[in-house]
Amino acid sequence: MKENTLKAVIAITLTALSAYFNALFVPLVVLVAVMIIDYITGITGAYVTRQLSSRTGIIGIIKKICYLIAVAVGMVTDWVICSAAVRIGIEMPSINIFGLLVVVWLILNELISILENLGEIGVPLPMFLSKIIQHLKTAVEKKGDSDAAT
């Protein structure tokens, strides 16, 4: 009985979050997943290179929290733009441009960091993978710059 109740609560919670965050739900889940993977590979890399430090680990956690704050700032920016447009009489659908750009940029940043960590651990990696991710990150930056200018 408890197991079914727990499953129902989780399903309802995820459905509510999905409806609330709309297009940002899946990217946010991916961001949290790559943040966790980056942290684990970072700790592993530090252990392998004998540079493991609790201070560095705590700074890493603080950075991850700040990433989520940056996403919140992007989401609030989207909300402010939509609210202002409605107030001045411009009908505008709900947008997630800045929030989505921040999330995607952070995901790509985390992927680059994961690849760097794997390299420190000694995992052989194809060079094209790093180049593609870096190219995507640059493309997202350019898109954000062009959207901010318009």
TATARA-V719066 format. One record per pair of residues at least 4 apart in sequence whose C-alpha atoms are under 6 Angstrom apart, sorted by the first residue. I is the first residue (numbers start at 1). J is the second residue. Records with the same first field share a line. If there is no record, write none. Layout:
I=J / J
//
This chain:
9=13
14=18
17=21
18=22 / 25
21=25
24=28
31=107
34=38
38=42 / 114
41=45 / 117
42=117
45=117 / 120 / 121
46=50 / 51 / 52
47=52
71=99 / 102
74=98 / 99
75=99
78=96
79=83
80=84
85=90
86=90 / 91
96=100
101=105
105=137
108=137
118=123
119=123
//
